Amino acid sequence: MEELFKAEQYVRGRKLEALTKTDFMQLKRRGFGDKQLADMLKVPEDDVRVARKGLGVIPSMKRVDTCAAEFEADTPYMYSTYEPGESESRPESSKKVLILGGGPNRIGQGIEFDYCCCHASFSLREIGYDTIMLNSNPETVSTDYDTSSRLYFEPLTVEDVLNVIEVERPEGIIVQFGGQTPLSLATRLQAALEELQIPAASGEGMVKIWGTQPDAIDAAEDRERFEALLNELGIKQPPGGIARSQEEALVIAKRLSYPVMVRPSYVLGGRAMEIVYDDANMERYITTAVEVDPEKPVLVDKYLNNAVEIDVDALCDQYGGVVIGGIMEHIEQAGVHSGDSACSIPSQTIPEESLATIREWTPALARALGVVGLLNIQYAVQEGQVYIIEANPRASRTVPFVSKAIGHPLAKYASLAMAGQSLEEIGLTEEVVPTHVSVKEAVLPFSKFPGADVLLGPEMRSTGEVMGIDADFSMAYAKAQISAGQSLPTDGTVFLSMNDQNKERCIPLAEKLLENGFKLVATEGTAAALKAGGVTAVTPVLKIHEGRPNIGDMIKSDGIQMIVITSSGDSLDAVDGRALRRSALSNEVPLVTTVAGAVATVDAIHAIKSGKKIEMQALQDFFEDA
């Protein structure tokens, strides 16, 4: 540590042009990247790269010794080093494609993207390309020895990607399969490639980014550009604005009226996204959750109460062809992150007129952006009106689910489209609407984190997902819940606690529970609302802070078989509600935190109680040509 500190102090005291070849070699051997050096020297990263290469300081590529030095290793595992010695990469002059992986797994950036990278490699090798995988995560399938022609264990940075490009000189680079990590490099990579003009090793043109171009990616991620494009196309978006200061955020929120959805721009996994209900919480959010300035604006949108969220994955070729892969209806209401929400293919409750709008807007936006490969669009449907929430011109985490639900490998098809094939050549020109129902459910890690609240919201928390398939929705949902570890009680007592926005929506839920033989207990406010709505068979119970015996005591004594809670979001819920939700988790009582999720759960329980059997079926059995 002391050595690294001294090296950093040495750099900070000098100018870039004063650094010698020996300086660069020593710094590189100690692990300093060009970006770190640029920050220390207060110069652009490109200037550091030019100066370093001008002095002849470039990495050599070595093979991982998989043979314990007994004989020469031929395994295509490569890594870069600034230690002396010849490069062992032995690049060939064949047609090659560089695939950028997702890097370290984390919430919002997981194995779903690795699935896409693997399918890209498999499909492109089948049509004669050497595939080069660049990824730093040895726990993924994309880094297996037989997945690609060659693998580079390198960080996902512009510097390291360019190092590999200059050695291998591939025809194309795929950035849209590894999630947000490689996508965030696209604009800087494009600028570097345009400046360097590196010829492909095969002799067929220059190295370039395949598929959707970085400018189109930026157009979808830059709020102002995206809004202008939607206005041009006549596509509706929830009312909102861009805040570059706390004062602007408060003004926008008052204009829209609370509740509002706030989030930083250019985020992954809904990070720091939140539903805000008043000025005090807006000020708290701006102060504690994000850094807001003109370079890092915050997006403030009107929150669509009781809207249903829709995810669409589409496939596009470079000739203007667009086909919808799947339209997924979320079970939980809009505002719960898509990675945490259960969803179904095909849609179960969305009106045909709304689906027609989605089928019209999706190809229009894809063509306007110039998407080649995959596109994910998130919509919200409120009382039949469709709004677009966001568009991501890349593979989404739902691609594996959609592919299995419809029986078509979308990541494989997208790779072929980026290689120049049309949708007609690929063999998918029309949306596939399956006759069976597939349900995806998130796997949540709350039991691993004592004290963490279990509420679902706009910030992603799931660490995995499961899938249930059946002839009807209720049984598919039941399979998904059981696979995710959620038990489905068929009798006993259910506790209900609703916030004010959901008290009226809870009445049909309570009626369904009673019809299925459950007893009901509820907090005083929820019980009063249910009785006012005609549900009289409900017993009030004390909240934890109201005295004893309370609902916490009932949970601990096995008196509750299922809990349905929607958070009020106030300070009391942060203490009392949180303790109750953690108690449910600790005592292994099924807990549902949305009304829509509870309704789907009760329907699944009803299906089981009515005699339907949960049968195991192979995925291939649902497709005639499998």
C-alpha positions as CSV (number, residue, x, y, z in Angstrom):
1,M,0.0,0.0,0.0
2,E,2.8,2.4,0.9
3,E,4.5,1.7,-2.5
4,L,1.3,2.4,-4.4
5,F,0.8,5.6,-2.4
6,K,4.3,6.8,-3.2
7,A,3.8,6.0,-6.8
8,E,0.6,8.1,-6.9
9,Q,2.3,11.0,-5.2
10,Y,5.2,10.8,-7.7
11,V,2.7,11.1,-10.6
12,R,0.7,13.9,-9.0
13,G,3.9,16.0,-8.8
14,R,4.6,15.8,-12.6
15,K,3.3,16.7,-16.0
16,L,2.4,14.1,-18.6
17,E,5.2,14.9,-20.9
18,A,7.7,14.5,-18.1
19,L,6.9,10.8,-17.6
20,T,9.5,8.5,-19.1
21,K,9.2,5.0,-20.6
22,T,10.6,3.6,-17.3
23,D,8.0,5.6,-15.3
24,F,5.1,4.2,-17.4
25,M,6.4,0.7,-17.2
26,Q,6.7,0.9,-13.4
27,L,3.3,2.4,-13.0
28,K,1.7,-0.2,-15.3
29,R,3.3,-3.0,-13.4
30,R,1.8,-1.6,-10.3
31,G,-1.7,-1.7,-11.9
32,F,-2.4,1.9,-12.6
33,G,-4.8,2.3,-15.5
34,D,-4.7,5.1,-18.1
35,K,-7.9,6.6,-16.5
36,Q,-6.3,6.7,-13.1
37,L,-3.2,8.3,-14.4
38,A,-5.3,10.8,-16.4
39,D,-7.2,11.8,-13.2
40,M,-3.9,12.3,-11.3
41,L,-2.3,14.3,-14.1
42,K,-5.6,16.2,-14.8
43,V,-5.4,15.4,-18.6
44,P,-7.7,13.5,-20.9
45,E,-7.4,9.7,-20.9
46,D,-6.7,9.6,-24.6
47,D,-3.6,11.8,-24.1
48,V,-2.2,9.4,-21.6
49,R,-2.8,6.5,-24.0
50,V,-1.1,8.3,-26.9
51,A,1.9,9.3,-24.7
52,R,2.3,5.8,-23.3
53,K,2.1,4.1,-26.7
54,G,4.5,6.7,-28.2
55,L,7.1,5.6,-25.7
56,G,6.5,1.9,-26.8
57,V,4.8,0.9,-23.5
58,I,2.2,-1.6,-24.6
59,P,1.0,-4.8,-22.9
60,S,1.9,-8.3,-24.0
61,M,-0.7,-11.0,-24.0
62,K,0.1,-14.2,-22.2
63,R,-1.7,-17.5,-21.9
64,V,-2.9,-18.8,-18.6
65,D,-0.7,-21.8,-17.8
66,T,-3.3,-24.6,-17.4
67,C,-0.6,-27.3,-17.6
68,A,1.3,-26.5,-14.4
69,A,4.5,-25.8,-16.5
70,E,4.8,-29.5,-17.4
71,F,4.4,-28.7,-21.1
72,E,3.3,-25.8,-23.2
73,A,-0.3,-24.8,-22.6
74,D,-2.5,-24.3,-25.7
75,T,-5.7,-23.3,-23.8
76,P,-7.1,-20.0,-25.3
77,Y,-7.1,-18.2,-22.0
78,M,-5.3,-14.8,-22.4
79,Y,-4.4,-12.0,-20.1
80,S,-2.4,-8.8,-20.5
81,T,0.8,-7.9,-18.6
82,Y,3.6,-5.4,-18.7
83,E,6.1,-7.9,-17.5
84,P,8.9,-8.6,-20.0
85,G,8.4,-11.4,-22.6
86,E,6.9,-12.0,-26.0
87,S,3.2,-11.9,-26.7
88,E,1.6,-15.4,-26.8
89,S,-1.8,-14.4,-28.3
90,R,-1.0,-15.7,-31.8
91,P,-3.8,-13.8,-33.5
92,E,-5.0,-15.1,-36.9
93,S,-6.2,-13.3,-40.0
94,S,-9.6,-15.0,-39.9
95,K,-13.0,-13.3,-39.6
96,K,-13.4,-12.4,-36.0
97,V,-15.9,-10.9,-33.6
98,L,-15.1,-9.4,-30.2
99,I,-17.9,-9.9,-27.6
100,L,-17.8,-7.7,-24.5
101,G,-19.1,-9.6,-21.4
102,G,-20.8,-8.2,-18.3
103,G,-17.9,-8.2,-15.9
104,P,-18.6,-8.9,-12.2
105,N,-22.1,-10.1,-11.3
106,R,-24.1,-7.8,-9.2
107,I,-27.7,-6.9,-8.7
108,G,-29.0,-5.7,-12.1
109,Q,-26.1,-7.1,-14.0
110,G,-26.2,-10.9,-13.8
111,I,-26.2,-14.3,-15.5
112,E,-29.0,-13.3,-17.9
113,F,-26.4,-11.2,-19.8
114,D,-23.9,-14.0,-19.7
115,Y,-26.5,-16.2,-21.4
116,C,-26.7,-13.7,-24.3
117,C,-22.9,-13.5,-24.6
118,C,-22.7,-17.3,-24.8
119,H,-25.5,-17.6,-27.5
120,A,-23.7,-14.9,-29.5
121,S,-20.5,-16.9,-29.4
122,F,-22.1,-20.2,-30.3
123,S,-24.2,-18.8,-33.2
124,L,-21.3,-16.8,-34.8
125,R,-18.9,-19.7,-34.6
126,E,-21.6,-21.8,-36.5
127,I,-21.4,-19.3,-39.4
128,G,-17.6,-19.2,-39.6
129,Y,-16.5,-16.5,-37.3
130,D,-13.8,-16.8,-34.6
131,T,-15.3,-15.4,-31.5
132,I,-13.2,-13.5,-28.9
133,M,-14.7,-13.1,-25.5
134,L,-13.5,-10.3,-23.2
135,N,-14.8,-10.7,-19.6
136,S,-13.2,-10.5,-16.2
137,N,-15.6,-12.9,-14.3
138,P,-14.3,-16.5,-14.1
139,E,-17.5,-17.7,-12.6
140,T,-19.5,-17.3,-15.8
141,V,-20.2,-19.8,-18.6
142,S,-18.9,-17.2,-21.1
143,T,-15.4,-17.7,-19.7
144,D,-15.5,-21.5,-20.1
145,Y,-12.7,-22.8,-22.3
146,D,-14.9,-24.1,-25.0
147,T,-17.4,-21.2,-25.3
148,S,-15.3,-18.9,-27.5
149,S,-12.3,-19.3,-29.8
150,R,-10.3,-17.1,-27.4
151,L,-10.9,-15.6,-24.1
152,Y,-9.3,-12.5,-22.6
153,F,-9.5,-12.1,-18.8
154,E,-9.5,-8.3,-18.8
155,P,-11.4,-5.5,-17.1
156,L,-14.3,-3.9,-19.0
157,T,-12.5,-0.5,-19.6
158,V,-11.9,1.5,-22.7
159,E,-8.1,1.0,-22.3
160,D,-8.2,-2.8,-21.9
161,V,-10.8,-3.3,-24.7
162,L,-8.6,-1.2,-27.1
163,N,-5.6,-3.3,-26.1
164,V,-7.4,-6.4,-27.2
165,I,-8.8,-4.8,-30.4
166,E,-5.3,-3.7,-31.5
167,V,-4.0,-7.3,-31.0
168,E,-6.9,-9.2,-32.6
169,R,-8.3,-6.6,-35.0
170,P,-11.8,-8.2,-35.2
171,E,-14.3,-7.2,-37.9
172,G,-16.9,-6.4,-35.3
173,I,-17.4,-5.6,-31.6
174,I,-20.7,-6.6,-29.8
175,V,-21.5,-4.3,-26.9
176,Q,-25.2,-4.9,-26.4
177,F,-25.1,-8.3,-24.7
178,G,-23.2,-7.6,-21.5
179,G,-25.7,-5.2,-19.9
180,Q,-25.0,-1.6,-19.0
181,T,-21.2,-2.2,-18.3
182,P,-20.0,-2.6,-21.9
183,L,-22.8,-0.4,-23.2
184,S,-21.4,2.5,-21.2
185,L,-18.1,2.1,-23.1
186,A,-19.7,2.3,-26.5
187,T,-19.5,6.1,-27.2
188,R,-15.8,6.3,-26.2
189,L,-14.9,3.1,-28.1
190,Q,-16.6,4.5,-31.2
191,A,-14.6,7.8,-30.9
192,A,-11.4,5.8,-30.5
193,L,-12.1,3.5,-33.5
194,E,-13.0,6.5,-35.7
195,E,-9.7,8.2,-34.8
196,L,-7.5,5.1,-35.0
197,Q,-9.0,3.5,-38.1
198,I,-7.8,0.0,-37.3
199,P,-8.0,-2.4,-40.3
200,A,-9.7,-5.8,-39.6
201,A,-7.3,-8.8,-39.6
202,S,-9.5,-10.5,-42.3
203,G,-8.9,-7.6,-44.7
204,E,-12.6,-6.8,-44.8
205,G,-12.9,-3.2,-43.8
206,M,-12.1,-1.5,-40.5
207,V,-12.9,-2.6,-37.0
208,K,-16.3,-1.3,-36.0
209,I,-19.1,-1.7,-33.5
210,W,-21.7,-4.1,-34.7
211,G,-25.4,-3.6,-34.2
212,T,-27.0,-0.5,-32.7
213,Q,-24.6,2.4,-33.0
214,P,-23.5,4.4,-29.9
215,D,-25.3,7.5,-31.0
216,A,-28.6,5.6,-31.0
217,I,-27.8,4.2,-27.6
218,D,-27.2,7.7,-26.4
219,A,-30.4,9.0,-28.0
220,A,-32.3,6.4,-25.9
221,E,-30.5,7.2,-22.6
222,D,-30.3,11.0,-22.9
223,R,-33.6,12.2,-21.6
224,E,-33.9,15.3,-23.7
225,R,-33.0,13.6,-27.0
226,F,-35.3,10.7,-26.2
227,E,-38.2,13.0,-25.3
228,A,-37.8,15.0,-28.6
229,L,-37.8,11.7,-30.6
230,L,-41.0,10.5,-28.8
231,N,-42.7,13.8,-29.5
232,E,-41.7,13.5,-33.2
233,L,-43.2,10.0,-33.3
234,G,-46.4,10.9,-31.4
235,I,-45.6,8.5,-28.6
236,K,-46.8,9.4,-25.1
237,Q,-44.6,9.5,-22.0
238,P,-45.6,10.2,-18.4
239,P,-45.3,13.9,-17.6
240,G,-41.9,14.7,-16.1
241,G,-38.9,16.9,-16.2
242,I,-35.1,17.1,-15.7
243,A,-33.8,18.6,-12.5
244,R,-30.2,19.9,-12.2
245,S,-30.6,21.2,-8.6
246,Q,-32.8,20.6,-5.6
247,E,-34.8,23.7,-6.3
248,E,-35.6,22.5,-9.8
249,A,-36.6,19.0,-8.5
250,L,-39.1,20.6,-6.0
251,V,-40.6,22.9,-8.7
252,I,-41.1,20.0,-11.1
253,A,-42.6,17.8,-8.4
254,K,-45.1,20.5,-7.5
255,R,-46.1,21.0,-11.1
256,L,-46.7,17.3,-11.6
257,S,-48.2,16.8,-8.1
258,Y,-47.1,14.0,-5.8
259,P,-46.4,11.1,-5.9
260,V,-43.5,11.3,-8.4
261,M,-40.8,8.9,-9.4
262,V,-37.2,10.2,-9.1
263,R,-34.1,8.7,-10.4
264,P,-30.6,9.6,-11.6
265,S,-30.0,9.5,-15.3
266,Y,-27.9,6.6,-16.8
267,V,-28.6,4.1,-14.0
268,L,-28.4,0.3,-13.7
269,G,-30.8,-1.9,-11.9
270,G,-33.0,1.1,-10.8
271,R,-30.1,2.2,-8.5
272,A,-31.2,5.1,-6.3
273,M,-34.7,5.2,-7.9
274,E,-37.5,6.1,-5.5
275,I,-41.2,7.0,-5.3
276,V,-41.5,10.3,-3.4
277,Y,-44.7,11.5,-1.8
278,D,-43.9,15.0,-0.5
279,D,-41.4,17.9,-0.4
280,A,-39.7,16.6,2.8
281,N,-39.0,13.3,1.2
282,M,-37.8,15.0,-2.0
283,E,-35.3,17.1,-0.1
284,R,-34.2,14.0,1.8
285,Y,-33.7,12.1,-1.5
286,I,-31.7,14.9,-3.1
287,T,-29.6,15.3,0.0
288,T,-28.8,11.7,0.8
289,A,-29.5,9.4,-2.2
290,V,-27.9,11.2,-5.2
291,E,-25.4,13.8,-6.2
292,V,-27.2,16.4,-8.4
293,D,-25.5,18.9,-10.6
294,P,-25.8,20.1,-14.2
295,E,-23.6,17.1,-15.3
296,K,-25.7,14.6,-13.3
297,P,-29.4,15.5,-13.6
298,V,-32.2,13.8,-11.8
299,L,-35.3,12.6,-13.7
300,V,-38.6,13.5,-12.1
301,D,-41.7,11.8,-13.5
302,K,-45.3,11.6,-12.5
303,Y,-45.9,8.3,-10.8
304,L,-48.7,6.4,-12.5
305,N,-50.9,5.0,-9.7
306,N,-52.4,1.6,-10.3
307,A,-50.8,1.3,-13.8
308,V,-49.7,-2.0,-15.2
309,E,-46.2,-2.2,-16.5
310,I,-45.4,-4.0,-19.7
311,D,-41.9,-5.2,-20.9
312,V,-41.4,-5.7,-24.6
313,D,-38.3,-7.4,-26.2
314,A,-38.0,-6.8,-29.9
315,L,-35.5,-8.1,-32.6
316,C,-34.3,-5.8,-35.4
317,D,-32.2,-6.3,-38.5
318,Q,-30.2,-3.7,-40.4
319,Y,-32.8,-3.6,-43.2
320,G,-35.6,-2.1,-41.2
321,G,-37.2,-5.4,-40.2
322,V,-38.6,-5.5,-36.7
323,V,-40.4,-8.3,-34.9
324,I,-41.7,-8.4,-31.3
325,G,-40.2,-11.3,-29.4
326,G,-42.5,-11.1,-26.4
327,I,-44.9,-8.8,-24.6
328,M,-44.7,-9.4,-20.8
329,E,-47.3,-8.2,-18.4
330,H,-46.0,-7.4,-14.9
331,I,-48.0,-8.8,-12.0
332,E,-46.9,-6.1,-9.6
333,Q,-48.0,-2.5,-10.4
334,A,-45.8,0.0,-12.2
335,G,-43.2,1.3,-9.7
336,V,-41.8,-2.1,-8.8
337,H,-38.5,-2.6,-10.7
338,S,-39.0,-4.9,-13.7
339,G,-36.2,-7.2,-12.3
340,D,-38.2,-7.8,-9.1
341,S,-41.7,-8.1,-10.6
342,A,-43.3,-11.3,-11.7
343,C,-44.5,-11.2,-15.3
344,S,-46.3,-13.4,-17.7
345,I,-46.3,-14.2,-21.4
346,P,-48.8,-13.7,-23.0
347,S,-50.5,-10.7,-21.4
348,Q,-53.5,-11.5,-19.2
349,T,-55.4,-8.3,-18.5
350,I,-54.3,-5.7,-21.0
351,P,-57.0,-4.6,-23.4
352,E,-56.5,-5.4,-27.1
353,E,-56.5,-1.7,-28.0
354,S,-53.6,-1.1,-25.7
355,L,-51.7,-4.1,-27.1
356,A,-52.3,-2.8,-30.6
357,T,-50.8,0.5,-29.6
358,I,-47.7,-1.2,-28.1
359,R,-47.4,-3.3,-31.4
360,E,-47.5,0.0,-33.4
361,W,-45.1,2.0,-31.2
362,T,-42.4,-0.6,-30.8
363,P,-41.3,-1.0,-34.4
364,A,-41.7,2.8,-35.0
365,L,-39.3,3.6,-32.2
366,A,-36.9,0.8,-33.2
367,R,-36.6,2.1,-36.7
368,A,-36.3,5.7,-35.5
369,L,-33.4,4.8,-33.3
370,G,-31.8,2.6,-35.9
371,V,-31.7,-0.5,-33.7
372,V,-29.9,-3.5,-35.0
373,G,-30.1,-6.5,-32.6
374,L,-32.2,-6.4,-29.5
375,L,-34.4,-3.7,-28.0
376,N,-36.2,-3.6,-24.7
377,I,-39.0,-1.1,-24.1
378,Q,-40.9,-0.6,-20.8
379,Y,-44.5,0.6,-21.1
380,A,-47.1,1.5,-18.5
381,V,-50.9,1.1,-19.1
382,Q,-53.2,3.2,-17.0
383,E,-56.9,2.9,-17.6
384,G,-56.2,1.8,-21.2
385,Q,-53.8,4.7,-21.9
386,V,-50.3,3.5,-22.9
387,Y,-47.2,5.4,-21.9
388,I,-43.6,4.6,-22.7
389,I,-41.3,4.6,-19.6
390,E,-37.9,3.9,-21.2
391,A,-36.2,2.1,-24.1
392,N,-32.9,0.2,-23.9
393,P,-31.3,-0.7,-27.2
394,R,-29.5,-3.7,-25.8
395,A,-30.2,-7.2,-24.5
396,S,-32.4,-7.1,-21.4
397,R,-32.4,-9.5,-18.5
398,T,-35.7,-10.8,-19.8
399,V,-34.2,-12.2,-23.0
400,P,-33.6,-15.8,-21.6
401,F,-37.2,-15.9,-20.2
402,V,-38.8,-14.7,-23.4
403,S,-36.7,-17.1,-25.5
404,K,-37.8,-20.1,-23.5
405,A,-41.4,-18.9,-23.4
406,I,-41.7,-18.6,-27.2
407,G,-39.2,-21.3,-28.2
408,H,-36.9,-19.0,-30.2
409,P,-33.3,-18.1,-29.1
410,L,-33.5,-14.3,-29.4
411,A,-29.8,-13.7,-28.5
412,K,-28.7,-16.1,-31.2
413,Y,-31.0,-14.4,-33.7
414,A,-29.8,-10.9,-32.7
415,S,-26.1,-12.0,-33.3
416,L,-27.0,-13.2,-36.8
417,A,-28.8,-9.9,-37.4
418,M,-25.7,-8.0,-36.4
419,A,-23.7,-10.2,-38.7
420,G,-25.9,-9.0,-41.6
421,Q,-28.7,-11.5,-41.9
422,S,-32.3,-10.4,-42.4
423,L,-35.2,-11.5,-40.2
424,E,-36.4,-13.6,-43.3
425,E,-33.0,-15.4,-43.4
426,I,-33.1,-15.9,-39.7
427,G,-36.6,-17.3,-39.8
428,L,-38.6,-15.0,-37.4
429,T,-40.8,-12.4,-39.1
430,E,-43.9,-12.5,-36.9
431,E,-44.6,-12.2,-33.2
432,V,-45.0,-15.6,-31.5
433,V,-48.0,-15.6,-29.1
434,P,-47.8,-19.0,-27.3
435,T,-50.9,-21.0,-26.4
436,H,-49.4,-21.8,-23.0
437,V,-48.6,-19.3,-20.2
438,S,-45.1,-18.6,-18.8
439,V,-44.6,-16.8,-15.6
440,K,-41.2,-15.4,-14.4
441,E,-40.7,-14.8,-10.7
442,A,-37.9,-13.0,-8.9
443,V,-35.8,-14.8,-6.2
444,L,-35.1,-12.3,-3.5
445,P,-32.2,-12.6,-1.0
446,F,-33.8,-10.9,2.1
447,S,-33.2,-13.9,4.4
448,K,-29.4,-13.5,3.8
449,F,-29.5,-9.9,5.1
450,P,-30.8,-9.6,8.7
451,G,-32.6,-6.3,9.2
452,A,-33.1,-5.5,5.5
453,D,-36.6,-4.4,4.6
454,V,-38.4,-6.7,2.2
455,L,-40.5,-4.1,0.4
456,L,-40.4,-4.1,-3.4
457,G,-39.9,-0.8,-5.1
458,P,-38.2,0.9,-8.1
459,E,-34.7,-0.2,-7.0
460,M,-33.8,-3.7,-8.0
461,R,-33.1,-6.2,-5.3
462,S,-33.5,-9.7,-6.8
463,T,-30.5,-12.0,-7.3
464,G,-32.1,-14.6,-9.5
465,E,-35.3,-15.7,-11.2
466,V,-37.4,-18.8,-11.8
467,M,-40.0,-19.7,-14.4
468,G,-43.3,-21.6,-14.3
469,I,-45.1,-22.8,-17.4
470,D,-48.6,-24.3,-17.7
471,A,-51.8,-24.2,-19.8
472,D,-53.3,-21.5,-17.6
473,F,-52.0,-18.5,-15.7
474,S,-52.9,-19.6,-12.2
475,M,-51.0,-22.8,-12.4
476,A,-48.1,-21.3,-14.1
477,Y,-48.0,-18.6,-11.3
478,A,-48.2,-21.3,-8.7
479,K,-45.3,-23.2,-10.2
480,A,-43.2,-20.0,-10.3
481,Q,-44.0,-19.2,-6.6
482,I,-43.1,-22.6,-5.4
483,S,-39.9,-22.6,-7.4
484,A,-39.0,-19.2,-5.9
485,G,-39.4,-20.7,-2.4
486,Q,-42.8,-19.1,-1.6
487,S,-45.2,-21.5,0.0
488,L,-48.9,-21.3,-0.9
489,P,-51.2,-22.0,2.2
490,T,-54.6,-23.5,1.4
491,D,-56.2,-22.6,4.7
492,G,-55.8,-20.6,7.9
493,T,-55.7,-16.9,8.7
494,V,-54.5,-14.0,6.5
495,F,-53.4,-10.7,7.9
496,L,-54.2,-7.6,5.8
497,S,-52.6,-4.1,6.2
498,M,-53.3,-1.6,3.4
499,N,-52.1,1.9,2.9
500,D,-54.8,4.5,2.0
501,Q,-54.2,4.2,-1.7
502,N,-55.0,0.5,-1.7
503,K,-57.8,0.1,0.9
504,E,-60.5,0.2,-1.8
505,R,-58.5,-2.2,-4.1
506,C,-58.2,-4.6,-1.2
507,I,-62.0,-5.3,-1.0
508,P,-62.1,-7.8,-3.9
509,L,-59.0,-9.5,-2.6
510,A,-60.6,-9.9,0.8
511,E,-63.7,-11.4,-0.8
512,K,-61.6,-13.9,-2.7
513,L,-59.8,-14.9,0.4
514,L,-63.1,-15.6,2.2
515,E,-64.4,-17.5,-0.8
516,N,-61.4,-19.8,-0.5
517,G,-62.0,-20.5,3.2
518,F,-59.5,-18.2,4.8
519,K,-60.1,-16.2,8.0
520,L,-59.2,-12.5,7.9
521,V,-57.6,-10.2,10.5
522,A,-56.5,-6.7,9.7
523,T,-55.3,-3.4,11.2
524,E,-58.0,-1.1,12.5
525,G,-58.0,1.2,9.4
526,T,-58.0,-1.7,6.9
527,A,-60.7,-3.5,8.8
528,A,-62.9,-0.4,8.8
529,A,-62.4,0.1,5.1
530,L,-63.3,-3.6,4.4
531,K,-66.4,-3.4,6.5
532,A,-67.5,-0.2,4.8
533,G,-67.0,-2.1,1.5
534,G,-69.3,-4.9,2.6
535,V,-66.6,-7.4,4.0
536,T,-67.8,-7.9,7.5
537,A,-66.0,-11.2,8.4
538,V,-62.8,-9.5,9.4
539,T,-61.3,-9.2,12.9
540,P,-59.3,-6.1,13.9
541,V,-55.9,-6.7,15.4
542,L,-53.4,-4.3,17.1
543,K,-50.3,-3.0,15.3
544,I,-47.0,-3.7,17.1
545,H,-46.8,-0.3,18.7
546,E,-50.5,-0.3,19.8
547,G,-50.2,-2.8,22.7
548,R,-50.4,-6.6,23.3
549,P,-51.5,-9.0,22.0
550,N,-50.7,-7.6,18.6
551,I,-50.1,-9.0,15.1
552,G,-46.4,-9.7,15.9
553,D,-47.5,-12.0,18.7
554,M,-49.9,-13.8,16.3
555,I,-47.1,-14.4,13.8
556,K,-44.8,-15.8,16.4
557,S,-47.4,-18.1,17.8
558,D,-48.2,-19.5,14.3
559,G,-51.6,-17.8,14.2
560,I,-51.0,-16.3,10.7
561,Q,-50.6,-18.3,7.5
562,M,-50.1,-15.4,5.0
563,I,-49.5,-11.7,5.2
564,V,-50.4,-9.0,2.7
565,I,-49.0,-5.5,3.5
566,T,-48.7,-2.4,1.3
567,S,-46.4,0.2,2.8
568,S,-47.6,3.7,3.7
569,G,-44.0,5.0,3.3
570,D,-44.3,7.1,6.5
571,S,-41.9,7.2,9.5
572,L,-44.1,4.8,11.5
573,D,-44.1,2.2,8.7
574,A,-40.3,2.5,8.5
575,V,-40.2,1.2,12.1
576,D,-43.4,-0.8,12.8
577,G,-44.0,-2.1,9.3
578,R,-40.4,-3.0,8.8
579,A,-40.4,-5.0,12.1
580,L,-43.6,-6.8,11.0
581,R,-42.2,-7.7,7.6
582,R,-39.0,-9.0,9.1
583,S,-41.0,-11.0,11.6
584,A,-42.8,-12.7,8.7
585,L,-39.6,-13.5,7.0
586,S,-38.0,-14.9,10.3
587,N,-41.0,-17.1,11.0
588,E,-41.3,-18.2,7.3
589,V,-44.8,-16.8,6.9
590,P,-45.6,-16.1,3.2
591,L,-45.5,-12.3,2.6
592,V,-46.9,-10.3,-0.3
593,T,-46.3,-6.6,-0.5
594,T,-48.5,-5.6,-3.5
595,V,-52.3,-6.0,-4.0
596,A,-51.8,-7.4,-7.6
597,G,-49.3,-10.0,-6.3
598,A,-51.8,-11.0,-3.6
599,V,-54.6,-11.4,-6.1
600,A,-52.4,-13.6,-8.3
601,T,-51.4,-15.6,-5.3
602,V,-55.0,-16.2,-4.2
603,D,-56.0,-17.3,-7.7
604,A,-53.1,-19.8,-7.7
605,I,-54.3,-21.1,-4.3
606,H,-57.8,-21.4,-5.7
607,A,-56.5,-23.4,-8.7
608,I,-54.7,-25.8,-6.4
609,K,-57.7,-26.2,-4.1
610,S,-60.0,-26.8,-7.1
611,G,-58.1,-30.0,-7.8
612,K,-55.7,-28.9,-10.5
613,K,-52.4,-30.9,-10.2
614,I,-49.0,-29.4,-10.4
615,E,-47.3,-31.5,-13.1
616,M,-43.7,-31.4,-14.1
617,Q,-43.3,-31.0,-17.9
618,A,-40.2,-30.6,-20.0
619,L,-39.8,-27.2,-21.7
620,Q,-39.5,-29.0,-25.1
621,D,-43.0,-30.5,-24.6
622,F,-44.5,-27.1,-25.2
623,F,-43.1,-26.8,-28.7
624,E,-44.0,-29.2,-31.5
625,D,-40.6,-28.8,-33.4
626,A,-38.4,-29.0,-30.3
